[in-house]
Amino acid sequence: MARRALVMVEGHRGIGPFVQAAQRLGLHPITVTADPAQYGYLGAEGIEAIRADTDNLDLLIHECSRLRVAYDIAGITGFKDSVYATVGKLCRHFDLPGPNPASIERCCDKVT
């Protein structure tokens, strides 16, 4: 049986308790980020980091597909407004529960 992973798109310096809770649940947290160096806690917490352009949905799908070879992806989440719709699209693509990307995009579009 493959190890279960929680994929986090980008990160935030205040997610330590979230990561610890995921680990207590037996999940292996993996952060996909454009710049792993901006999250100093990754190395300190021993969190796996994958460098990828998080604005590129096709690339994120590719990276998550690659991860599925070694892991059972239990969930995909994010911590920035700018990635919520992308997280929803990834969840839909991989048949995981997640936010409705169209609803998120409408909420984030303050102009229309």
C-alpha positions in Angstrom: 0.0 0.0 0.0 1.4 3.4 -1.0 2.1 6.0 1.6 -0.6 8.7 1.8 0.4 12.2 1.0 -1.1 15.7 1.4 -0.1 18.0 -1.4 0.2 21.7 -0.5 0.3 24.2 -3.3 2.6 27.0 -2.0 2.8 27.5 1.7 2.7 29.9 4.6 5.0 30.4 7.6 2.1 29.8 10.0 1.1 26.3 8.9 3.2 24.4 11.3 0.2 23.1 13.4 -1.6 22.1 10.1 1.5 20.1 9.0 1.8 18.5 12.4 -1.9 17.5 12.4 -1.5 16.0 8.9 1.5 14.0 10.1 -0.4 12.8 13.2 -3.0 11.5 10.7 -0.3 9.5 8.9 -0.1 11.9 5.9 3.2 12.8 4.3 3.1 16.6 3.6 4.6 17.7 0.3 4.8 21.3 -0.7 4.8 22.3 -4.4 6.1 25.8 -4.7 7.8 28.1 -7.2 10.4 29.0 -4.6 11.1 26.5 -1.7 13.7 29.0 -0.2 10.9 31.4 0.8 9.5 28.8 3.2 12.3 28.3 5.8 10.2 25.8 7.7 10.3 23.2 4.9 13.9 22.1 5.8 13.4 22.6 9.5 10.3 20.4 9.5 11.7 17.9 7.0 8.8 18.6 4.6 9.4 17.4 1.0 9.4 20.3 -1.4 9.0 20.2 -5.2 10.0 23.3 -7.2 7.4 24.0 -9.9 5.6 27.0 -11.5 2.4 27.1 -9.4 0.8 29.3 -12.0 1.0 26.5 -14.5 -2.0 24.1 -14.1 -0.7 21.6 -16.6 2.7 21.4 -14.8 1.0 21.0 -11.5 -1.1 18.1 -12.9 2.1 16.6 -14.2 3.8 16.9 -10.8 0.8 15.4 -9.0 0.6 12.6 -11.5 4.3 11.9 -10.9 3.7 11.9 -7.1 0.9 9.4 -7.6 3.4 6.8 -8.7 4.8 6.7 -5.1 2.0 8.1 -3.0 -1.8 7.8 -2.6 -2.7 11.5 -2.7 -5.2 12.0 0.1 -5.8 15.6 -0.6 -4.6 18.8 -2.2 -4.8 22.2 -0.4 -3.3 25.7 -0.5 -2.9 28.6 1.8 -3.0 31.7 -0.5 -5.9 33.3 -2.2 -4.0 33.1 -5.4 -3.9 29.3 -5.5 -7.4 28.4 -4.2 -9.0 28.1 -7.7 -6.0 26.1 -8.9 -6.3 23.8 -5.9 -10.0 23.3 -6.9 -9.0 22.4 -10.4 -6.4 19.9 -9.2 -8.9 18.3 -6.8 -11.4 17.9 -9.7 -8.8 16.5 -12.0 -7.7 13.9 -9.4 -11.3 13.2 -8.2 -10.6 14.6 -4.7 -12.9 16.7 -2.6 -12.2 20.4 -2.9 -13.5 23.8 -3.6 -15.5 24.6 -6.8 -12.9 26.5 -8.9 -15.5 28.6 -10.7 -17.0 29.8 -7.4 -13.5 30.7 -6.1 -12.7 32.6 -9.3 -16.0 34.5 -9.0 -15.2 35.4 -5.4 -11.7 36.5 -6.2 -12.8 38.7 -9.2 -13.6 41.9 -7.4 -14.2 43.8 -10.7 -17.2 42.0 -12.1 
